[in-house]
Amino acid sequence: TFQPPAHIPNNDAQAKARFVDDIRGPRLARISEAILLETNGNKALIAERGVTREVPRHMVLKWYEGLLLLEELESSRGQPGRIAADWFNDELKQVLQQERNKHKNGQLSSALYVERCLVNTAVTGAQVFDSQDQEWAYRRETTNTDDTLAQADGVDEGDYYRIREVIGYLPPWKAVVHSKCGFYQDFYQVRWEHPFSEVDYSKVENGCARAAGATWEPDECLPAHMDATRITVKRSWARSQREREQRVAEEKQRALLSNASGKRRAEEAEGDSKKPRVETHEIKEVKEQKIKEEKGDEKRPVPKARVRRDGAPLERDMVHLNRGHDLVVDNVEKFTGIRSGWPKHPNDYPKGYACASPPGFCWEGCDCMDDQRPQRSWETSKMWLEEPHRSASAKEAIDQLSNQTRFLRRRGQVTNMCYFETTTTRLGNTRNAEAALELGTFVQRAVASVIKAIPIRSLVSSREAVRVPGHMFLSDDLDYAALAFEASLPGGDPLPQWLRLDPQTGEISATEMQLSEELVIQIEIRHAEGVVMSARCGITNDWHMGLTTPWALATQNIMHRFNDAKACNLDHGVRTVLLEHFAEVYDFSQYAARDRTLGQWLDVMGCVLRMLRSTSVANLASRVG
């Protein structure tokens, strides 16, 4: 069974195993790479090497914290006073190195992690209580910053002794490897009050050799009212650690520069000026930084313009709507050499480089780089990869699938454009799909009628945003999130200043409460390919309250059809899922619509429409729990 490495022994047998047999720290538990799928209370569902299982939540470490533990195991290997881990293998070393390469200077920062994640969180034992008698397990929030009790003079009583000061700190990934600690908790170097401050504790299991009268104590042994002291000591340790990390980074940069300079001098001495130099990312970064420091060169801003070079409007970016582009397409005839000017001989490549083999060098007259011609048969097959048994098995699988004519057809035997298509003559039971699409069309029409007369007060109120349900106007094959919305008056004029449409979210907002006359706006919905649909919305002065609003009346009509099992013959599972969402706008016990804002109603109807369209081609199930 798993034994938590943070658990302090509470009986003689456990104490003997931990301190006499020295089975603690990385000898007691190990870590491995896993993916956290979900958490539920004190349980966590993880995937490890392709297998999912449920574990206690305290067994899961954050990814960065696990990397810091691996780094500590690597740096402390072979050092006296450290507990070695025989499970720290090459696979974990490779993971550690790959993650280091993603960070600046190839270096992880334990100081940064302590500042962001542990200053206000105590890594503690299996059962601790804070100053409000709230119970915690393994992690506790240190929200109490009143340190008056910690600063007051204490008394020796029972198993408790007075503390003079806390003079050191070790984060859990360092403490678990330290032979004087050995448990996965925050550890503090505590100097005791007189007369214990004069005792040499260096020979005991948690004593300090360099500080008289001091021992290493786990977090659960410090009272909860010392939270302010905890925070102060952690911040002090983080500052010192940041300085140590900065010195290591500077030494590494100096070493890289020295190696690069020595290599360059050696190459110049040999006269091999044609040999391509391969520089690592770190060396390039250090060189660029040095050049900037010497020349005081600052990055120049990229020139921007409001129009293209020929005076035409900029081409709008499809994602960043406030940006434009000026792309000039050159005449392709200027680049005819691209199709024939690539290297064809070993001498055409720089020293130390060559082409991929196979397939090898091109020959004179080769036109394999010409994308204006169709591919030849020898280019679409790789004979050096062919394996007779595998090819025969693949052909047999294709033939077996081709024989399943009851639900698919094999195409391409004449045109050589091979693919399978499902047959359309045998559709099976389409009752649920037809009912879902019919109800979806009913919802779509109800929403379209409601937004033709949007009350101006619904757009002024900040209680709930009113967003244009773009997919309500789109056909089934175009029902995916819009990239942008654009609005104008029917004649193409811009919207009045008091009315705004967010181009990214489709939210409509207004600053005026009264209209001189009804206003109609034209909204264009854009996908990557451009404008795919336009719709009209109306804004009026009409104002209704409670169940007299147009959307409440539309809800009654929708639910009347939904509750008619004959007219809306949906599967039981689909009906159960839809009930959960319809209940947000309809009270099934009172058979009446709920009082909801227009924004809330549109969000619910948008979700319902997508689910109805989905259930026509897939199975829906209600949530569990």
N, C-alpha and C positions, 0 to 999 in steps of 0.2 A: 504494500500500500504506500501511497505517496505521503511523505512526511514533510510538512512545510519547513523550508530552511529558515524561516523567521521565528519558529517556535522555540522558546526557552524551556529547557528541561524542568519538570516539576516533580520528579521523583528520582530516587537513587539510581534506578536502572537506566533512565534516560541520561542522567548526569554522567554516569560511567561511560556510556556509549559516546557522548559528545566530547568529554574532556579527557578521559583516560584512553579510550580507543581512538579518539580524535576523528570520529565520524561526524563531521559537520561541514557547513559551507558547501563548496563544490564537490566534496566527497559524499554529501548526503543527497544532493539534487543536481540536476543538469537542466540546460535549456536547449530547445530545438526550434527550428523555423516553423511557424504555423500562421494561418490566416484566420482572423477573428470574423466570424460570419454574423453573429448576433449575440446580444446579452439579454437575459431575462432574470431580474432579481440578482441573486447570488450565483447564478449559473451562466456559463458562456458556451456557445457552440463554436467549435473551431474545426478547421480542416488542416490535417497534418499528413503530408505525403500522400495526398489523394483520398484520405479516410477522414470522415467527419465523426466527431464525438463530443459529448458534453462533459465539461470539467468545471470545478469550482472557479469562480471569477478571480480569486486571489492567485490562481496559478498562471494567469496571463500577464505578461510584462509588455509594456509599450515597446515598440520596435527599437526606438533610439536608446531606451534604457538597456535593452538586451545587448545592443552593440557596445555600449559603454562597459558592460560586464565582460564581454568577449575581449575588449581592448585591455581591460585590467588583468585578465587571465594571461594575455599574451605578454604584457610588459612585466608582470611579476613572476613569470616562469623562471625557476631556478634561483630566485632570491630568498635569502633567509627570512624567516618570520612570515612566510606566505604559504597558503594552502594550495597545492597544485590540483589541477583537474585533468584526469586521464581521458575524459571525453572530449576535450578540446582538440578536434581532429582537423585534417586538411580541408574538409568541406566547410566547416565553420570559419576557418581562416580565410578561405576564398570569399565567403559572404562578407566578412569584415572588411577585406581589402576592396571589394567592389563598392561597398557603401562609402568607404573613405574616399575613393576616387571621385565621388559625386560632390564632395565638399571642398571648400577653398583650402588650398595647401595640403589636401589629402589628410585632413585632421578633424577629428570629432571634438566637440567642446562640452566637457562635463560641467564647466562653469555656467554655460548658457542653459543647460538642462536644469541645473539646480535652481537658477534664478527664475525660470519660467514655470517649472513643474513642482518643485519641492520646498520652496521658501514657505509657502502657506499650506503645505501638506506634510504630515509626519508619516514616515514609513515605520510602522510599529508592529506590535504583536497581535496574537489571534483574538484577544479580548481586552480592550482598554476602555476607560470611561473618561470623558472630558469633564470640565468644571461644572457643567450643567447635568452631570450624571447620564449623559447620552452614551450608549454603547457603540463602539467602533471595532472593526476587524481589519488589521493589516495596513489600512490607510486611514488617516484621520485629518480632518481639516483643522488647522491651527488658527482659528479666528479670534481667539482671546489675546489681545495685545496689552492687557493691563498687567504690568510686571511688579506691582507694589508688593504682592505677596512673596514673589521670588526674591525681592530685595530685602525683605524684612528678616530679622534674626529668627532663625528656627530653633527647635529644641530636639534633642535626641529622645526618641520614644519608640519602644518596640523594635521593629526592623528598619526604622527610618533614622537617618543620620543627617546632620547639617552639612550643607554644601558651602564652600567658600566662594568658588567661581567655576565657570565652565570655560576651559581654555583651548578646546579643540573640537573638531567635527570630522566625521567620515561619512560620506554618502553610502547607501546600502551596497552598491556594486563594489566599493572598495572595502567596506567592513566585512563582507562575506568571505573575502579572500584573506583578510588579515588574521594571523594566528591568535591575536589577543581578543578578537571579536568573534568572527566565524558564523554570524547569523545575519540574515537578510533584513536588517533594520537600520535606521539611522543610529549611529553611535556617537556619543559625546565623551570627550575627555574631561572628567570631573575631578576637581581638586577639593578634597574634603576639609572640613573645619578642624581646628585644633581640638584634640591632640593628634588626630589621624593625619593631619597634614605633614607630620614629621615621619610617618611610617614609610618604609621602602616596600612598595608593592610589586617590584619588578619580577619577583619569582612566582607570583600568583597567576592564575589563568587569564586574568584581564588587567594585569598591572602594566604600568608605564615605566620603562627603563630610564627615560630622559627627564621625567618630572616626578619629584618626590611627593608623596601623599596624594597621587592621582591614579585613577583607574578609568578604563573604558567601560561605559555603561550604555546598554541598549535604550532605545527611546521609551519603551514601555515602563522602564524603571524610573523615569523622571516624572514628577507630578505634572498634571495638565496645566496648572496655573503658571508654569514656566514657559508658556508658549512664546512670549516676547523674547526670552533668552534664546529659545530655539531659533527664532527668525533672525536675531542679531548675529548669532554664531554662524548660521548658514550663509548669510550675506557676506560676512567677513571671509569665510572660506572661499566663496565664489569670486570675490575680488582677488584674493591671492592666487587662486587657480587660474584666473584669466591672465594674470601677469606671467605665470609660468607657461601657459599655452602660447602667449605672445612671444616669449623668449625662444621657445622651441620653433615657432614659425619663422622667426628671424634667422635663427641658426640654419634652418633648412633652406631658406632662400639664399643665404650666403654660400652654403655648400653647393647649391645648384649653379649659382653664378660662377663659383670657382671651378667647378667641373666643366661648365660650358666654355669658360675662357681657356682652360687648359687644353680642352679638345680642339678648340679653334686654333690655338697656337701650334699644336702638333700637326694639324692639317696644313697650316700655312708653311710650316717647316718642311713638310714632305712635298709641297708644291702641288698638291692634289686639289686644285681649285674647282675642278669640274664635278667632284664627288658631291652628290646631294646630301645636305645635312638634315638629319631627322631630329627635330627638337620636340621635347615633350611639352604638354600644355603648361606645366608649371614653369619651365624655363622661359617660354614665350611670355608668360604673364609677368615674371620677374623682370625680364628685359624691358617690356613695355612700361612697367612701373618706373624703372630706373631712368628710362629716356624722358618720361614725363617729369620726374623730379629734377633732372639736369636742365632741361630746356624750359620747364615751366609751361609745357604745352597743355592746353585745355581742349576738351572735346568741342569742336565747332558744331553749332546747331545746323541741322539739315535745312536747306532753304525751302520755303513753302510759298505757294501761290494760290490765288483764288480761282484762276482759270488756267486752261491749257496753254501751251506755248503758241498755238495758232489762234488763241482768243476764244475757243469754244469752251463750254462748261466742262468741269472735271467729271470723270467717270466715278460715280459714287461707289464706295466700298460696300460689299454685300453684308458685312458683319458690323464694322465700325462706321456707323452712319454719318458721323461728323468728319469723315475723311474722304478724300477723292484721289484719283490717279490720273497721270498723264503718260500713257503708254503709246509710243510711236512704233508702229510695225514697219520694219525695214523691208525692202524688196528682197524676196527670197533668192532672186537670181544673183545677188551680190555674194551669196555664200555657197556657190557651186562647188568650191574646193572642199567643203566639209565632207562630201560624199566620196571623195577619192584621196584626200590628203592625210589620212591617218597612217601611222607607222606600219610598214610591211616587212622590215628587216630588223635583225637584232641591233644593228648599228644605229637605227633610228631612235632607240630608246636611251634615256640617260643611263649612266653607269650604275649598275646595281638594280636595274629594273628590267622587266620583261613582260611579255603578254601572258595571258592565261593559257595553260596547256594541260588537257585539251580545251579548246579545239586547235590552238596553235596560231602561227602567223597567217595573215592574209597573203594572197598571191597577187601578182600584177593583174590588173583588170577586175579584181574582186569588187563586188558592189553590195556586200552584206550590210553596209551602213546606209544604203539608200532606202529610206522609208517610203518612197513613192512607188515601189514595185511589190508585187505579191511574193510571199515566201515560197521557197522551193521545198520539195519533199525532204531533201537531205537536211534542211535547216529545222524542220519540225520534229525530228527524231534524234535521239542521242544513243547511237548504237553501242557506245562503250558502257552505257548503263543498263542495256537490255539483259534480262536474265530469263531464260526460256521457261522455267517452271513458274515464275511469278507472272510472266506475260500470259501463259496458258490459264492460270488461275483467274486472272483479271478478265480474260475473254469469256471464260465459263460463267463468271458472275454476271457479266453484262448479258450474255445469252439467256441465263435463267431469269433475269429481271425482264428481259424483252418478252418472255413467254407469258408474263402476267397481263394478258390482254384485257382482262376484265376491268382493270382500273388505270392502265396507262398505254401509251403508244410510243414506239421507238421511231424517231425521226432522223433524217440526214443520211439515209442509205443511198440516196441518189445525189444529193447536193454536197455530201460529206460535211455538212454542218450538223454534227451529231448532238442530240439531246433527247431527253424523255419529256413527254407531256402527259398530264392526266386526262383521262377521257371525260367528256362532258355529257355522255348519254346516260350514265348511271349516277345520279346524284345522291341516292339514298334518301333518308328522311330529312326534309328541309323545313319541317314545321316550325322548329324553334328559330331558325335563321330568318324565315320570312316574318314571323311575329316580331322579332327584334328589329328588323329593318323597318317594318311598318310603324312600330311605336317610335323608333328614332326619327322617322319622317314627321310624325305627329309632333314630337318635341321640337324639331327644327322649325316647323311652321309656327308653333306657338311663340318661340323666341323671336322669330322674324317679325311677328305682329307686335310684340311688346316693344322692341327697340325702334319701331317706327314712330313712337310717341313717348320719348324719354322725358320725364319731368325734370325741369332745370334744377330743382332743389336737390335731386338725387346726385347731381354732378357737383354741387357746391359743398354738400356735406362731406366731411372727412371721416365719417364713421366707417364706411366700407367703400373701397375703390370700385368703380364701374369700368370693367374692361370689355372691349369689343370681343365677343366670342368668334374669332376668325374662322375656326373650323365649322361653325354653324352654317356658313355660306359655301363651304367647299364640298366637292363631291367626294365619294368614298376613297378614290384613288389619290386624292390630293390632301387627305386629312392628316396633315402633320404640321408641327409648329411653324408659324410664320416667322420669317426673318425680320420683316419690317412692316409697319403700317404707315400709310400716308393719307391725309385728309385734306379736302378742299371743298369749296362751295360748288354747286352743280355746274356753274359756268366756268369753273377752273380758277376762280379767285381764291386767295388764301383765307383761312379762317379768321374771324374777328379776334382781336387781341385778348378778349376775356375768355376765349375758348381754346383749349389745348388738347392735343392728342399725342401721347407718348409714342414715339415711333418704334420703340423696342417692345413695350409691354401691351400696347393698345389701350392704355387707360385714358378715359375721357374725363377732364376736369374743367370746371368753370368758376369764375369769380363773381358773376352777376346773378342776382336772384330773380330778376324779372326780364321778360322779353317783350319787345314791341310787337313782334309777330312770330309765328312759328318758323323755326329754322330747320332746313334740310341740309345735311352734309353728305358728301361722297367719300367713302373710305375704300382705298385700294390695298389689297393684301398681296405682299411680295414674298416669293420664294427665291431660291438661288437663280432660277431661270427667268425671273422677272415678275411682272404683275400677273397673278393667276386668277384673281377674282376681284370684283368691285361690288360694294353694297351701299345702300342708302340708309341713313338713320335720321330720325326726326326728333327735334327737341321742342318741347311745348311748355306753356305756363301751367298746365293742368297739374293739380296736386291731389292725391288721394291718400287716405289714411287707412291703416289696418288691413282688413280683408277686402277692401274695395279697390285696392291697387290692381292695375291690369295684370301684373304677374301673379297675384294671388288668385284672380279669376282664371288665369291660364293654368295654374296649378290644379284647380278643381277639375277642369276639363281633361287634363293629362291623367289625373288619378282616376277619374271616372272610367277612362279607357283601360288603364292599367288594372283596375280592380275587376274588370269584366274578363273572367278567365276564358270565355269562349272567343271573344273578339281579340284578346291578347293571350294566345296560347303558348306561353313561355315555359321552359323547363323549370322544375322546382328549384334547382340550384341557382339558376339565373335570377329567378324571381326573389329568392332570398337575398342575393347580393344587392339587387336594386332596391329592396326594401330598406336596407341600411342607409342608402343615400337619399331616397325619397323622404325618409323620416326627418331629414334636416329641414324640409320645407312643408311637410304635411303631417298632421297629427292623426294617425290611424285610429286611435281610440275615440276621437271626437269627430272623425270624418270631416275634417276642416283644414284649410291651409293655415300654416303658421305665419305670424307677422315677421317678415324678413325684409331686409333692404334689397334694392334692385341688384346691387353688386353681389350680395350673398346668393341670391336666386340664380343669377347668371352663372356663377361658379359651379353651383350644384348641377344645373341643367347641362353645362358643358361637360362635366364629368359623366353624367348619365348617358349623354349622346355617344361619347367615346366608348363606353362600356357596351352599349347596344350594338354599335358597329363591330366591336371586337367579338362579341358572342356569336355573331353570324358566321365567323370563321374559326372560333376557338372556344374552349370550355372555360367557364368562370366558376370559381368556388368561393364560398364565404370565408372570412377570416376566422382563424381558430384562436381562442383566448381573448 
